[in-house]
Amino acid sequence: MVLIKQNRLDKLAEQRAHLDLKVTLLTEQKVAKLIDLLEELRRDLPNVRNRHDPEAIALKQSMNPDLVLAALDECSEPANRSEPA
């Protein structure tokens, strides 16, 4: 009974972590789009000084979710190998 409950709790924790990752990636994409729109608005307004902002350029680049998941998989692989069988 204890093992069954632990397995269920582990599955729920994994699902929560996966959902949290998806929400975080979606939030990051939306924030990147907002920064891009703000920069476009700043360039279009005649009374706002046009300036080069390297930080805004870097922040408006959205992450690739596939690359993030691949990096997470790479990080978790060594931990899985070190566990005893």
N, CA, C and O atoms as a Maestro MAE file, in Angstrom:
{
 s_m_m2io_version
 :::
 2.0.0
}

f_m_ct {
 s_m_title
 :::
 protein
 m_atom[340] {
  # First column is atom index #
  i_m_mmod_type
  r_m_x_coord
  r_m_y_coord
  r_m_z_coord
  i_m_residue_number
  s_m_chain_name
  s_m_pdb_residue_name
  s_m_pdb_atom_name
  i_m_atomic_number
  :::
  1 25 0.824 -1.196 0.000 1 A "MET " " N  " 7
  2 3 0.000 0.000 0.000 1 A "MET " " CA " 6
  3 2 0.872 1.266 0.000 1 A "MET " " C  " 6
  4 15 0.581 2.243 -0.689 1 A "MET " " O  " 8
  5 25 1.941 1.215 0.789 2 A "VAL " " N  " 7
  6 3 2.814 2.382 0.894 2 A "VAL " " CA " 6
  7 2 3.491 2.653 -0.443 2 A "VAL " " C  " 6
  8 15 3.587 3.803 -0.873 2 A "VAL " " O  " 8
  9 25 3.962 1.592 -1.102 3 A "LEU " " N  " 7
  10 3 4.623 1.765 -2.394 3 A "LEU " " CA " 6
  11 2 3.661 2.293 -3.458 3 A "LEU " " C  " 6
  12 15 4.041 3.115 -4.292 3 A "LEU " " O  " 8
  13 25 2.425 1.821 -3.426 4 A "ILE " " N  " 7
  14 3 1.432 2.298 -4.390 4 A "ILE " " CA " 6
  15 2 1.184 3.791 -4.174 4 A "ILE " " C  " 6
  16 15 1.122 4.560 -5.133 4 A "ILE " " O  " 8
  17 25 1.047 4.189 -2.932 5 A "LYS " " N  " 7
  18 3 0.825 5.606 -2.623 5 A "LYS " " CA " 6
  19 2 2.033 6.449 -3.037 5 A "LYS " " C  " 6
  20 15 1.870 7.544 -3.576 5 A "LYS " " O  " 8
  21 25 3.253 5.937 -2.783 6 A "GLN " " N  " 7
  22 3 4.458 6.669 -3.182 6 A "GLN " " CA " 6
  23 2 4.536 6.812 -4.700 6 A "GLN " " C  " 6
  24 15 4.906 7.871 -5.206 6 A "GLN " " O  " 8
  25 25 4.191 5.759 -5.422 7 A "ASN " " N  " 7
  26 3 4.191 5.822 -6.887 7 A "ASN " " CA " 6
  27 2 3.196 6.849 -7.393 7 A "ASN " " C  " 6
  28 15 3.496 7.609 -8.314 7 A "ASN " " O  " 8
  29 25 2.014 6.877 -6.797 8 A "ARG " " N  " 7
  30 3 1.008 7.869 -7.197 8 A "ARG " " CA " 6
  31 2 1.498 9.281 -6.900 8 A "ARG " " C  " 6
  32 15 1.335 10.180 -7.725 8 A "ARG " " O  " 8
  33 25 2.088 9.479 -5.745 9 A "LEU " " N  " 7
  34 3 2.604 10.793 -5.385 9 A "LEU " " CA " 6
  35 2 3.732 11.214 -6.319 9 A "LEU " " C  " 6
  36 15 3.829 12.382 -6.696 9 A "LEU " " O  " 8
  37 25 4.587 10.256 -6.692 10 A "ASP " " N  " 7
  38 3 5.670 10.552 -7.629 10 A "ASP " " CA " 6
  39 2 5.116 10.961 -8.995 10 A "ASP " " C  " 6
  40 15 5.620 11.895 -9.618 10 A "ASP " " O  " 8
  41 25 4.078 10.258 -9.459 11 A "LYS " " N  " 7
  42 3 3.471 10.606 -10.743 11 A "LYS " " CA " 6
  43 2 2.846 11.987 -10.684 11 A "LYS " " C  " 6
  44 15 2.985 12.773 -11.622 11 A "LYS " " O  " 8
  45 25 2.156 12.292 -9.589 12 A "LEU " " N  " 7
  46 3 1.550 13.614 -9.445 12 A "LEU " " CA " 6
  47 2 2.612 14.703 -9.405 12 A "LEU " " C  " 6
  48 15 2.440 15.758 -10.015 12 A "LEU " " O  " 8
  49 25 3.699 14.458 -8.698 13 A "ALA " " N  " 7
  50 3 4.781 15.443 -8.625 13 A "ALA " " CA " 6
  51 2 5.405 15.649 -10.003 13 A "ALA " " C  " 6
  52 15 5.728 16.776 -10.376 13 A "ALA " " O  " 8
  53 25 5.573 14.576 -10.751 14 A "GLU " " N  " 7
  54 3 6.134 14.683 -12.100 14 A "GLU " " CA " 6
  55 2 5.194 15.452 -13.024 14 A "GLU " " C  " 6
  56 15 5.644 16.274 -13.823 14 A "GLU " " O  " 8
  57 25 3.898 15.191 -12.920 15 A "GLN " " N  " 7
  58 3 2.923 15.914 -13.735 15 A "GLN " " CA " 6
  59 2 2.904 17.395 -13.375 15 A "GLN " " C  " 6
  60 15 2.814 18.250 -14.255 15 A "GLN " " O  " 8
  61 25 2.988 17.699 -12.078 16 A "ARG " " N  " 7
  62 3 3.027 19.092 -11.643 16 A "ARG " " CA " 6
  63 2 4.270 19.802 -12.171 16 A "ARG " " C  " 6
  64 15 4.200 20.944 -12.625 16 A "ARG " " O  " 8
  65 25 5.390 19.125 -12.107 17 A "ALA " " N  " 7
  66 3 6.642 19.713 -12.600 17 A "ALA " " CA " 6
  67 2 6.566 19.957 -14.103 17 A "ALA " " C  " 6
  68 15 7.032 20.986 -14.593 17 A "ALA " " O  " 8
  69 25 5.981 19.013 -14.833 18 A "HIS " " N  " 7
  70 3 5.833 19.158 -16.279 18 A "HIS " " CA " 6
  71 2 4.899 20.327 -16.607 18 A "HIS " " C  " 6
  72 15 5.187 21.122 -17.501 18 A "HIS " " O  " 8
  73 25 3.791 20.426 -15.887 19 A "LEU " " N  " 7
  74 3 2.861 21.532 -16.096 19 A "LEU " " CA " 6
  75 2 3.520 22.866 -15.752 19 A "LEU " " C  " 6
  76 15 3.335 23.858 -16.457 19 A "LEU " " O  " 8
  77 25 4.281 22.882 -14.676 20 A "ASP " " N  " 7
  78 3 4.995 24.100 -14.278 20 A "ASP " " CA " 6
  79 2 5.976 24.529 -15.365 20 A "ASP " " C  " 6
  80 15 6.089 25.717 -15.665 20 A "ASP " " O  " 8
  81 25 6.677 23.577 -15.951 21 A "LEU " " N  " 7
  82 3 7.611 23.878 -17.033 21 A "LEU " " CA " 6
  83 2 6.872 24.457 -18.241 21 A "LEU " " C  " 6
  84 15 7.323 25.433 -18.841 21 A "LEU " " O  " 8
  85 25 5.742 23.853 -18.592 22 A "LYS " " N  " 7
  86 3 4.969 24.353 -19.729 22 A "LYS " " CA " 6
  87 2 4.481 25.780 -19.487 22 A "LYS " " C  " 6
  88 15 4.554 26.630 -20.374 22 A "LYS " " O  " 8
  89 25 3.983 26.031 -18.279 23 A "VAL " " N  " 7
  90 3 3.499 27.379 -17.953 23 A "VAL " " CA " 6
  91 2 4.647 28.377 -17.982 23 A "VAL " " C  " 6
  92 15 4.488 29.491 -18.482 23 A "VAL " " O  " 8
  93 25 5.788 27.994 -17.456 24 A "THR " " N  " 7
  94 3 6.956 28.880 -17.461 24 A "THR " " CA " 6
  95 2 7.400 29.208 -18.881 24 A "THR " " C  " 6
  96 15 7.695 30.364 -19.185 24 A "THR " " O  " 8
  97 25 7.450 28.209 -19.749 25 A "LEU " " N  " 7
  98 3 7.851 28.440 -21.138 25 A "LEU " " CA " 6
  99 2 6.837 29.319 -21.869 25 A "LEU " " C  " 6
  100 15 7.214 30.194 -22.649 25 A "LEU " " O  " 8
  101 25 5.555 29.082 -21.615 26 A "LEU " " N  " 7
  102 3 4.524 29.907 -22.244 26 A "LEU " " CA " 6
  103 2 4.622 31.351 -21.759 26 A "LEU " " C  " 6
  104 15 4.489 32.283 -22.552 26 A "LEU " " O  " 8
  105 25 4.851 31.539 -20.478 27 A "THR " " N  " 7
  106 3 5.015 32.879 -19.919 27 A "THR " " CA " 6
  107 2 6.222 33.572 -20.536 27 A "THR " " C  " 6
  108 15 6.157 34.751 -20.882 27 A "THR " " O  " 8
  109 25 7.312 32.846 -20.673 28 A "GLU " " N  " 7
  110 3 8.524 33.411 -21.270 28 A "GLU " " CA " 6
  111 2 8.273 33.840 -22.702 28 A "GLU " " C  " 6
  112 15 8.746 34.897 -23.121 28 A "GLU " " O  " 8
  113 25 7.532 33.034 -23.468 29 A "GLN " " N  " 7
  114 3 7.224 33.388 -24.852 29 A "GLN " " CA " 6
  115 2 6.366 34.646 -24.920 29 A "GLN " " C  " 6
  116 15 6.581 35.508 -25.773 29 A "GLN " " O  " 8
  117 25 5.391 34.746 -24.016 30 A "LYS " " N  " 7
  118 3 4.524 35.923 -24.011 30 A "LYS " " CA " 6
  119 2 5.292 37.185 -23.615 30 A "LYS " " C  " 6
  120 15 5.080 38.251 -24.192 30 A "LYS " " O  " 8
  121 25 6.169 37.062 -22.643 31 A "VAL " " N  " 7
  122 3 6.975 38.210 -22.224 31 A "VAL " " CA " 6
  123 2 7.897 38.651 -23.355 31 A "VAL " " C  " 6
  124 15 8.071 39.848 -23.580 31 A "VAL " " O  " 8
  125 25 8.482 37.705 -24.061 32 A "ALA " " N  " 7
  126 3 9.345 38.045 -25.202 32 A "ALA " " CA " 6
  127 2 8.547 38.786 -26.270 32 A "ALA " " C  " 6
  128 15 9.044 39.743 -26.863 32 A "ALA " " O  " 8
  129 25 7.325 38.354 -26.516 33 A "LYS " " N  " 7
  130 3 6.476 39.026 -27.500 33 A "LYS " " CA " 6
  131 2 6.134 40.436 -27.026 33 A "LYS " " C  " 6
  132 15 6.147 41.371 -27.826 33 A "LYS " " O  " 8
  133 25 5.829 40.606 -25.741 34 A "LEU " " N  " 7
  134 3 5.536 41.936 -25.202 34 A "LEU " " CA " 6
  135 2 6.725 42.880 -25.350 34 A "LEU " " C  " 6
  136 15 6.559 44.042 -25.720 34 A "LEU " " O  " 8
  137 25 7.913 42.382 -25.061 35 A "ILE " " N  " 7
  138 3 9.113 43.211 -25.219 35 A "ILE " " CA " 6
  139 2 9.289 43.610 -26.677 35 A "ILE " " C  " 6
  140 15 9.633 44.752 -26.979 35 A "ILE " " O  " 8
  141 25 9.053 42.671 -27.572 36 A "ASP " " N  " 7
  142 3 9.155 42.965 -28.998 36 A "ASP " " CA " 6
  143 2 8.145 44.038 -29.407 36 A "ASP " " C  " 6
  144 15 8.486 44.955 -30.154 36 A "ASP " " O  " 8
  145 25 6.914 43.930 -28.927 37 A "LEU " " N  " 7
  146 3 5.894 44.919 -29.260 37 A "LEU " " CA " 6
  147 2 6.221 46.292 -28.666 37 A "LEU " " C  " 6
  148 15 5.999 47.314 -29.315 37 A "LEU " " O  " 8
  149 25 6.741 46.322 -27.449 38 A "LEU " " N  " 7
  150 3 7.125 47.591 -26.836 38 A "LEU " " CA " 6
  151 2 8.271 48.259 -27.600 38 A "LEU " " C  " 6
  152 15 8.270 49.474 -27.798 38 A "LEU " " O  " 8
  153 25 9.231 47.468 -28.020 39 A "GLU " " N  " 7
  154 3 10.335 48.014 -28.802 39 A "GLU " " CA " 6
  155 2 9.833 48.557 -30.136 39 A "GLU " " C  " 6
  156 15 10.282 49.609 -30.591 39 A "GLU " " O  " 8
  157 25 8.906 47.843 -30.759 40 A "GLU " " N  " 7
  158 3 8.333 48.319 -32.023 40 A "GLU " " CA " 6
  159 2 7.566 49.622 -31.797 40 A "GLU " " C  " 6
  160 15 7.669 50.550 -32.599 40 A "GLU " " O  " 8
  161 25 6.807 49.692 -30.718 41 A "LEU " " N  " 7
  162 3 6.073 50.914 -30.400 41 A "LEU " " CA " 6
  163 2 7.030 52.076 -30.134 41 A "LEU " " C  " 6
  164 15 6.788 53.199 -30.575 41 A "LEU " " O  " 8
  165 25 8.096 51.804 -29.424 42 A "ARG " " N  " 7
  166 3 9.096 52.838 -29.129 42 A "ARG " " CA " 6
  167 2 9.709 53.380 -30.420 42 A "ARG " " C  " 6
  168 15 9.923 54.585 -30.549 42 A "ARG " " O  " 8
  169 25 9.989 52.501 -31.366 43 A "ARG " " N  " 7
  170 3 10.566 52.940 -32.643 43 A "ARG " " CA " 6
  171 2 9.574 53.764 -33.460 43 A "ARG " " C  " 6
  172 15 9.971 54.674 -34.188 43 A "ARG " " O  " 8
  173 25 8.278 53.444 -33.339 44 A "ASP " " N  " 7
  174 3 7.257 54.114 -34.148 44 A "ASP " " CA " 6
  175 2 6.829 55.472 -33.588 44 A "ASP " " C  " 6
  176 15 6.334 56.308 -34.344 44 A "ASP " " O  " 8
  177 25 7.003 55.714 -32.305 45 A "LEU " " N  " 7
  178 3 6.574 56.980 -31.715 45 A "LEU " " CA " 6
  179 2 7.569 58.089 -32.066 45 A "LEU " " C  " 6
  180 15 8.768 57.951 -31.823 45 A "LEU " " O  " 8
  181 25 7.074 59.174 -32.631 46 A "PRO " " N  " 7
  182 3 7.994 60.235 -33.064 46 A "PRO " " CA " 6
  183 2 8.610 61.011 -31.895 46 A "PRO " " C  " 6
  184 15 9.711 61.545 -32.033 46 A "PRO " " O  " 8
  185 25 7.932 61.084 -30.761 47 A "ASN " " N  " 7
  186 3 8.453 61.877 -29.648 47 A "ASN " " CA " 6
  187 2 9.369 61.079 -28.711 47 A "ASN " " C  " 6
  188 15 9.862 61.622 -27.723 47 A "ASN " " O  " 8
  189 25 9.597 59.808 -29.011 48 A "VAL " " N  " 7
  190 3 10.484 58.974 -28.190 48 A "VAL " " CA " 6
  191 2 11.811 58.822 -28.918 48 A "VAL " " C  " 6
  192 15 11.858 58.491 -30.103 48 A "VAL " " O  " 8
  193 25 12.880 59.069 -28.186 49 A "ARG " " N  " 7
  194 3 14.217 58.982 -28.760 49 A "ARG " " CA " 6
  195 2 14.519 57.530 -29.162 49 A "ARG " " C  " 6
  196 15 14.306 56.605 -28.379 49 A "ARG " " O  " 8
  197 25 15.008 57.349 -30.372 50 A "ASN " " N  " 7
  198 3 15.370 56.015 -30.839 50 A "ASN " " CA " 6
  199 2 16.764 55.687 -30.319 50 A "ASN " " C  " 6
  200 15 17.707 56.444 -30.551 50 A "ASN " " O  " 8
  201 25 16.898 54.587 -29.633 51 A "ARG " " N  " 7
  202 3 18.189 54.201 -29.055 51 A "ARG " " CA " 6
  203 2 18.385 52.702 -29.221 51 A "ARG " " C  " 6
  204 15 17.433 51.948 -29.419 51 A "ARG " " O  " 8
  205 25 19.616 52.302 -29.137 52 A "HIS " " N  " 7
  206 3 19.974 50.882 -29.238 52 A "HIS " " CA " 6
  207 2 19.981 50.285 -27.823 52 A "HIS " " C  " 6
  208 15 20.681 50.778 -26.938 52 A "HIS " " O  " 8
  209 25 19.208 49.239 -27.624 53 A "ASP " " N  " 7
  210 3 19.123 48.593 -26.313 53 A "ASP " " CA " 6
  211 2 19.457 47.108 -26.466 53 A "ASP " " C  " 6
  212 15 18.582 46.311 -26.802 53 A "ASP " " O  " 8
  213 25 20.722 46.730 -26.220 54 A "PRO " " N  " 7
  214 3 21.109 45.321 -26.412 54 A "PRO " " CA " 6
  215 2 20.393 44.376 -25.452 54 A "PRO " " C  " 6
  216 15 20.153 43.217 -25.792 54 A "PRO " " O  " 8
  217 25 20.052 44.852 -24.270 55 A "GLU " " N  " 7
  218 3 19.342 43.993 -23.305 55 A "GLU " " CA " 6
  219 2 17.939 43.656 -23.825 55 A "GLU " " C  " 6
  220 15 17.499 42.511 -23.724 55 A "GLU " " O  " 8
  221 25 17.243 44.647 -24.380 56 A "ALA " " N  " 7
  222 3 15.913 44.401 -24.945 56 A "ALA " " CA " 6
  223 2 15.996 43.450 -26.132 56 A "ALA " " C  " 6
  224 15 15.124 42.602 -26.322 56 A "ALA " " O  " 8
  225 25 17.048 43.598 -26.925 57 A "ILE " " N  " 7
  226 3 17.233 42.700 -28.076 57 A "ILE " " CA " 6
  227 2 17.414 41.260 -27.594 57 A "ILE " " C  " 6
  228 15 16.855 40.330 -28.175 57 A "ILE " " O  " 8
  229 25 18.188 41.085 -26.542 58 A "ALA " " N  " 7
  230 3 18.419 39.741 -26.002 58 A "ALA " " CA " 6
  231 2 17.152 39.175 -25.372 58 A "ALA " " C  " 6
  232 15 16.866 37.987 -25.520 58 A "ALA " " O  " 8
  233 25 16.388 40.011 -24.670 59 A "LEU " " N  " 7
  234 3 15.196 39.536 -23.976 59 A "LEU " " CA " 6
  235 2 14.040 39.212 -24.906 59 A "LEU " " C  " 6
  236 15 13.184 38.398 -24.562 59 A "LEU " " O  " 8
  237 25 14.000 39.829 -26.074 60 A "LYS " " N  " 7
  238 3 12.882 39.544 -26.968 60 A "LYS " " CA " 6
  239 2 13.089 38.243 -27.749 60 A "LYS " " C  " 6
  240 15 12.196 37.811 -28.479 60 A "LYS " " O  " 8
  241 25 14.246 37.626 -27.601 61 A "GLN " " N  " 7
  242 3 14.484 36.325 -28.218 61 A "GLN " " CA " 6
  243 2 13.813 35.253 -27.358 61 A "GLN " " C  " 6
  244 15 14.190 35.055 -26.203 61 A "GLN " " O  " 8
  245 25 12.847 34.582 -27.905 62 A "SER " " N  " 7
  246 3 12.115 33.550 -27.180 62 A "SER " " CA " 6
  247 2 12.915 32.246 -27.160 62 A "SER " " C  " 6
  248 15 13.620 31.919 -28.115 62 A "SER " " O  " 8
  249 25 12.794 31.520 -26.071 63 A "MET " " N  " 7
  250 3 13.477 30.226 -25.956 63 A "MET " " CA " 6
  251 2 12.767 29.188 -26.806 63 A "MET " " C  " 6
  252 15 11.556 29.256 -27.019 63 A "MET " " O  " 8
  253 25 13.531 28.243 -27.281 64 A "ASN " " N  " 7
  254 3 12.973 27.118 -28.014 64 A "ASN " " CA " 6
  255 2 12.635 26.026 -26.995 64 A "ASN " " C  " 6
  256 15 13.544 25.486 -26.364 64 A "ASN " " O  " 8
  257 25 11.347 25.684 -26.815 65 A "PRO " " N  " 7
  258 3 10.977 24.682 -25.817 65 A "PRO " " CA " 6
  259 2 11.644 23.326 -26.037 65 A "PRO " " C  " 6
  260 15 11.963 22.626 -25.076 65 A "PRO " " O  " 8
  261 25 11.854 22.956 -27.298 66 A "ASP " " N  " 7
  262 3 12.499 21.667 -27.580 66 A "ASP " " CA " 6
  263 2 13.935 21.646 -27.068 66 A "ASP " " C  " 6
  264 15 14.390 20.634 -26.535 66 A "ASP " " O  " 8
  265 25 14.650 22.759 -27.227 67 A "LEU " " N  " 7
  266 3 16.023 22.833 -26.729 67 A "LEU " " CA " 6
  267 2 16.060 22.807 -25.209 67 A "LEU " " C  " 6
  268 15 16.957 22.207 -24.616 67 A "LEU " " O  " 8
  269 25 15.089 23.457 -24.578 68 A "VAL " " N  " 7
  270 3 15.026 23.457 -23.113 68 A "VAL " " CA " 6
  271 2 14.783 22.042 -22.601 68 A "VAL " " C  " 6
  272 15 15.446 21.597 -21.664 68 A "VAL " " O  " 8
  273 25 13.839 21.336 -23.211 69 A "LEU " " N  " 7
  274 3 13.553 19.964 -22.786 69 A "LEU " " CA " 6
  275 2 14.746 19.047 -23.029 69 A "LEU " " C  " 6
  276 15 15.034 18.173 -22.212 69 A "LEU " " O  " 8
  277 25 15.440 19.242 -24.147 70 A "ALA " " N  " 7
  278 3 16.623 18.428 -24.436 70 A "ALA " " CA " 6
  279 2 17.713 18.684 -23.396 70 A "ALA " " C  " 6
  280 15 18.378 17.753 -22.943 70 A "ALA " " O  " 8
  281 25 17.891 19.955 -23.021 71 A "ALA " " N  " 7
  282 3 18.893 20.285 -22.004 71 A "ALA " " CA " 6
  283 2 18.516 19.684 -20.653 71 A "ALA " " C  " 6
  284 15 19.380 19.204 -19.919 71 A "ALA " " O  " 8
  285 25 17.231 19.712 -20.327 72 A "LEU " " N  " 7
  286 3 16.790 19.109 -19.061 72 A "LEU " " CA " 6
  287 2 17.005 17.600 -19.069 72 A "LEU " " C  " 6
  288 15 17.391 17.016 -18.056 72 A "LEU " " O  " 8
  289 25 16.754 16.973 -20.215 73 A "ASP " " N  " 7
  290 3 16.980 15.532 -20.327 73 A "ASP " " CA " 6
  291 2 18.457 15.199 -20.155 73 A "ASP " " C  " 6
  292 15 18.803 14.214 -19.503 73 A "ASP " " O  " 8
  293 25 19.332 16.023 -20.742 74 A "GLU " " N  " 7
  294 3 20.775 15.798 -20.610 74 A "GLU " " CA " 6
  295 2 21.218 15.934 -19.158 74 A "GLU " " C  " 6
  296 15 22.065 15.179 -18.681 74 A "GLU " " O  " 8
  297 25 20.635 16.908 -18.464 75 A "CYS " " N  " 7
  298 3 20.999 17.118 -17.057 75 A "CYS " " CA " 6
  299 2 20.517 15.966 -16.179 75 A "CYS " " C  " 6
  300 15 21.180 15.608 -15.205 75 A "CYS " " O  " 8
  301 25 19.375 15.390 -16.516 76 A "SER " " N  " 7
  302 3 18.835 14.327 -15.681 76 A "SER " " CA " 6
  303 2 19.454 12.963 -15.980 76 A "SER " " C  " 6
  304 15 19.375 12.066 -15.141 76 A "SER " " O  " 8
  305 25 20.061 12.782 -17.139 77 A "GLU " " N  " 7
  306 3 20.652 11.495 -17.496 77 A "GLU " " CA " 6
  307 2 21.787 11.074 -16.567 77 A "GLU " " C  " 6
  308 15 21.791 9.924 -16.130 77 A "GLU " " O  " 8
  309 25 22.757 11.945 -16.238 78 A "PRO " " N  " 7
  310 3 23.806 11.517 -15.325 78 A "PRO " " CA " 6
  311 2 23.265 11.123 -13.943 78 A "PRO " " C  " 6
  312 15 23.799 10.216 -13.305 78 A "PRO " " O  " 8
  313 25 22.230 11.789 -13.490 79 A "ALA " " N  " 7
  314 3 21.639 11.448 -12.193 79 A "ALA " " CA " 6
  315 2 21.004 10.059 -12.244 79 A "ALA " " C  " 6
  316 15 21.087 9.301 -11.277 79 A "ALA " " O  " 8
  317 25 20.370 9.724 -13.371 80 A "ASN " " N  " 7
  318 3 19.771 8.410 -13.517 80 A "ASN " " CA " 6
  319 2 20.817 7.321 -13.584 80 A "ASN " " C  " 6
  320 15 20.575 6.214 -13.103 80 A "ASN " " O  " 8
  321 25 21.964 7.597 -14.161 81 A "ARG " " N  " 7
  322 3 23.028 6.597 -14.285 81 A "ARG " " CA " 6
  323 2 23.697 6.312 -12.943 81 A "ARG " " C  " 6
  324 15 24.156 5.196 -12.697 81 A "ARG " " O  " 8
  325 25 23.749 7.324 -12.078 82 A "SER " " N  " 7
  326 3 24.444 7.137 -10.808 82 A "SER " " CA " 6
  327 2 23.603 6.395 -9.790 82 A "SER " " C  " 6
  328 15 24.122 5.938 -8.771 82 A "SER " " O  " 8
  329 25 22.269 6.266 -10.058 83 A "GLU " " N  " 7
  330 3 21.406 5.549 -9.119 83 A "GLU " " CA " 6
  331 2 21.701 4.060 -9.213 83 A "GLU " " C  " 6
  332 15 21.898 3.530 -10.306 83 A "GLU " " O  " 8
  333 25 21.733 3.382 -8.064 84 A "PRO " " N  " 7
  334 3 21.961 1.939 -8.096 84 A "PRO " " CA " 6
  335 2 20.750 1.213 -8.680 84 A "PRO " " C  " 6
  336 15 19.614 1.655 -8.506 84 A "PRO " " O  " 8
  337 25 20.991 0.110 -9.365 85 A "ALA " " N  " 7
  338 3 19.918 -0.656 -9.993 85 A "ALA " " CA " 6
  339 2 19.214 -1.540 -9.018 85 A "ALA " " C  " 6
  340 15 18.282 -2.253 -9.390 85 A "ALA " " O  " 8
  :::
 }
 m_bond[339] {
  # First column is bond index #
  i_m_from
  i_m_to
  i_m_order
  :::
  1 1 2 1
  2 2 3 1
  3 3 4 2
  4 3 5 1
  5 5 6 1
  6 6 7 1
  7 7 8 2
  8 7 9 1
  9 9 10 1
  10 10 11 1
  11 11 12 2
  12 11 13 1
  13 13 14 1
  14 14 15 1
  15 15 16 2
  16 15 17 1
  17 17 18 1
  18 18 19 1
  19 19 20 2
  20 19 21 1
  21 21 22 1
  22 22 23 1
  23 23 24 2
  24 23 25 1
  25 25 26 1
  26 26 27 1
  27 27 28 2
  28 27 29 1
  29 29 30 1
  30 30 31 1
  31 31 32 2
  32 31 33 1
  33 33 34 1
  34 34 35 1
  35 35 36 2
  36 35 37 1
  37 37 38 1
  38 38 39 1
  39 39 40 2
  40 39 41 1
  41 41 42 1
  42 42 43 1
  43 43 44 2
  44 43 45 1
  45 45 46 1
  46 46 47 1
  47 47 48 2
  48 47 49 1
  49 49 50 1
  50 50 51 1
  51 51 52 2
  52 51 53 1
  53 53 54 1
  54 54 55 1
  55 55 56 2
  56 55 57 1
  57 57 58 1
  58 58 59 1
  59 59 60 2
  60 59 61 1
  61 61 62 1
  62 62 63 1
  63 63 64 2
  64 63 65 1
  65 65 66 1
  66 66 67 1
  67 67 68 2
  68 67 69 1
  69 69 70 1
  70 70 71 1
  71 71 72 2
  72 71 73 1
  73 73 74 1
  74 74 75 1
  75 75 76 2
  76 75 77 1
  77 77 78 1
  78 78 79 1
  79 79 80 2
  80 79 81 1
  81 81 82 1
  82 82 83 1
  83 83 84 2
  84 83 85 1
  85 85 86 1
  86 86 87 1
  87 87 88 2
  88 87 89 1
  89 89 90 1
  90 90 91 1
  91 91 92 2
  92 91 93 1
  93 93 94 1
  94 94 95 1
  95 95 96 2
  96 95 97 1
  97 97 98 1
  98 98 99 1
  99 99 100 2
  100 99 101 1
  101 101 102 1
  102 102 103 1
  103 103 104 2
  104 103 105 1
  105 105 106 1
  106 106 107 1
  107 107 108 2
  108 107 109 1
  109 109 110 1
  110 110 111 1
  111 111 112 2
  112 111 113 1
  113 113 114 1
  114 114 115 1
  115 115 116 2
  116 115 117 1
  117 117 118 1
  118 118 119 1
  119 119 120 2
  120 119 121 1
  121 121 122 1
  122 122 123 1
  123 123 124 2
  124 123 125 1
  125 125 126 1
  126 126 127 1
  127 127 128 2
  128 127 129 1
  129 129 130 1
  130 130 131 1
  131 131 132 2
  132 131 133 1
  133 133 134 1
  134 134 135 1
  135 135 136 2
  136 135 137 1
  137 137 138 1
  138 138 139 1
  139 139 140 2
  140 139 141 1
  141 141 142 1
  142 142 143 1
  143 143 144 2
  144 143 145 1
  145 145 146 1
  146 146 147 1
  147 147 148 2
  148 147 149 1
  149 149 150 1
  150 150 151 1
  151 151 152 2
  152 151 153 1
  153 153 154 1
  154 154 155 1
  155 155 156 2
  156 155 157 1
  157 157 158 1
  158 158 159 1
  159 159 160 2
  160 159 161 1
  161 161 162 1
  162 162 163 1
  163 163 164 2
  164 163 165 1
  165 165 166 1
  166 166 167 1
  167 167 168 2
  168 167 169 1
  169 169 170 1
  170 170 171 1
  171 171 172 2
  172 171 173 1
  173 173 174 1
  174 174 175 1
  175 175 176 2
  176 175 177 1
  177 177 178 1
  178 178 179 1
  179 179 180 2
  180 179 181 1
  181 181 182 1
  182 182 183 1
  183 183 184 2
  184 183 185 1
  185 185 186 1
  186 186 187 1
  187 187 188 2
  188 187 189 1
  189 189 190 1
  190 190 191 1
  191 191 192 2
  192 191 193 1
  193 193 194 1
  194 194 195 1
  195 195 196 2
  196 195 197 1
  197 197 198 1
  198 198 199 1
  199 199 200 2
  200 199 201 1
  201 201 202 1
  202 202 203 1
  203 203 204 2
  204 203 205 1
  205 205 206 1
  206 206 207 1
  207 207 208 2
  208 207 209 1
  209 209 210 1
  210 210 211 1
  211 211 212 2
  212 211 213 1
  213 213 214 1
  214 214 215 1
  215 215 216 2
  216 215 217 1
  217 217 218 1
  218 218 219 1
  219 219 220 2
  220 219 221 1
  221 221 222 1
  222 222 223 1
  223 223 224 2
  224 223 225 1
  225 225 226 1
  226 226 227 1
  227 227 228 2
  228 227 229 1
  229 229 230 1
  230 230 231 1
  231 231 232 2
  232 231 233 1
  233 233 234 1
  234 234 235 1
  235 235 236 2
  236 235 237 1
  237 237 238 1
  238 238 239 1
  239 239 240 2
  240 239 241 1
  241 241 242 1
  242 242 243 1
  243 243 244 2
  244 243 245 1
  245 245 246 1
  246 246 247 1
  247 247 248 2
  248 247 249 1
  249 249 250 1
  250 250 251 1
  251 251 252 2
  252 251 253 1
  253 253 254 1
  254 254 255 1
  255 255 256 2
  256 255 257 1
  257 257 258 1
  258 258 259 1
  259 259 260 2
  260 259 261 1
  261 261 262 1
  262 262 263 1
  263 263 264 2
  264 263 265 1
  265 265 266 1
  266 266 267 1
  267 267 268 2
  268 267 269 1
  269 269 270 1
  270 270 271 1
  271 271 272 2
  272 271 273 1
  273 273 274 1
  274 274 275 1
  275 275 276 2
  276 275 277 1
  277 277 278 1
  278 278 279 1
  279 279 280 2
  280 279 281 1
  281 281 282 1
  282 282 283 1
  283 283 284 2
  284 283 285 1
  285 285 286 1
  286 286 287 1
  287 287 288 2
  288 287 289 1
  289 289 290 1
  290 290 291 1
  291 291 292 2
  292 291 293 1
  293 293 294 1
  294 294 295 1
  295 295 296 2
  296 295 297 1
  297 297 298 1
  298 298 299 1
  299 299 300 2
  300 299 301 1
  301 301 302 1
  302 302 303 1
  303 303 304 2
  304 303 305 1
  305 305 306 1
  306 306 307 1
  307 307 308 2
  308 307 309 1
  309 309 310 1
  310 310 311 1
  311 311 312 2
  312 311 313 1
  313 313 314 1
  314 314 315 1
  315 315 316 2
  316 315 317 1
  317 317 318 1
  318 318 319 1
  319 319 320 2
  320 319 321 1
  321 321 322 1
  322 322 323 1
  323 323 324 2
  324 323 325 1
  325 325 326 1
  326 326 327 1
  327 327 328 2
  328 327 329 1
  329 329 330 1
  330 330 331 1
  331 331 332 2
  332 331 333 1
  333 333 334 1
  334 334 335 1
  335 335 336 2
  336 335 337 1
  337 337 338 1
  338 338 339 1
  339 339 340 2
  :::
 }
}
